[in-house]
């Protein structure tokens, strides 16, 4: 799974959490977080050829980038 795919996966999980939220303020917070993950996915696709020395997403989902 690429870094962009991992970010998109996290966005999907967060949006699912938002859909279960009853509080409009909390729901907006979850949606904002999901949008941030989508922006990170887009940025990682743009910078994919660049070698990243520190990647905070590696290991979060229990796998490696390659």
N, C-alpha and C positions, 0 to 999 in steps of 0.2 A: 504494500500500500504506500503510495507516495505521500509526501507531507500534505499536499493539497487535498488528497482524498481523505486523509485523517482529519483535517480541519472541517471538511464538508460533513464527515461522519459526526463529528462533535456538534456541528450546527444542527444536524437532524435530531440528535439526541436532546439538545437543549430546546429545540422547537417543540418536541414532544412533551417535554417538561412544562413548557409555557402553556400548551393546550390544556393541561390538567390543572393549571393554576386558577384559583377563584379570584384572587386579588388583582385588580387591574394594574396596580403599581408593580407588583411582583411579576405579572405577566409581561409588562412592558420591559422590565429589567431582563428577563429571560430572552425576549425577542431581540433586545439590544445586543446581548451577548452572542446570540446566533448570527446576527448581522456582522458582528466583529469577526467571528470565525470565517464567514464567507469572504470578508475583505482579506483576511490572512491567507485564505486559500488562493485568492486571485493574485496576491502579492507573491506568494511562493511559486506560482506558475510563471510569473514574470521573471523571477530571479532564479529559476530552476538550474540554469547552467552555472550559476555562481556556486562555488564550493562553500558550504556553510560549516564553520567550525563549531559553533554552539547552536544547537537546535533544541529548544525547550520541549518540543512536542515528542521527540524521540523517547520512547519508553513509557509514555503516559498510557498508551493503549495496549501495552504489553507486547509490543513487537518492535522490530527494527525498521528503519527506513527502506532498506533494500531487501 
